[in-house]
C-alpha cells in the first residue's frame, strides 16, 4: 500500500559561507504533491515552449528582445552568431543570476508565473491544457484526457504545489 505524506525537510550546510549557512530543501518520494508536481512540470513546459516561440517570432520580425533561457553554451553561441550576422544588436548585457531564486519575493514569483500562464492561454486562444496518462500535455478547446486544466485551474495548481517555509 502506498501512503501519501507531507514533504520531508532536509538541510544542507553551506560550509563555504562565513558564518556557516544552510540550504533547506523540502522533498519526499511519497509526498502527496509529487503526482501534481509531475503533471504541473509537463504543463508548464508546454507554456514555456509557447512563450519561447512567441518571443522568438517577435525578436525576428518585430525587432524586440529575444527569449533567453540558457540551457547550455550552444544556445548562447547560436544567439550571438545570429546577432553578429544580422547586425540586430547595438549592445549586449550580461547579468549574474546566482542569487535570483533566493532573493525574489515568492509572492512576486507566483504573480509573474500566473500572469505568464494567463498570457499564454489568451494568445493561444485555447481554453484548456490536457494531460494524458503518459504525461503528454497539449493545448485544446475542450477538456479531455486524464487531466484538463483551464487557465484558473492551472494557476491554482501552481500555487498549491509551491510551498515556501519560514521558521523563527
Secondary structure, 3 states (H helix, E strand, C coil): CCCCECCEEEEEEECCCCCCEEEEEEECCCECCHHHHHHHHHHHHHHHHHHHHHHHHHHHHCCCCCCCCCCCHHHHHHHHHHHHHHCCCCCCCCCCCCCHHHHCCHHHHHHHHHHHHHHHHHHHCCCEEEECCCCCEEEECCCCCCEEECHHHHHHHHHHHCCCCCCC
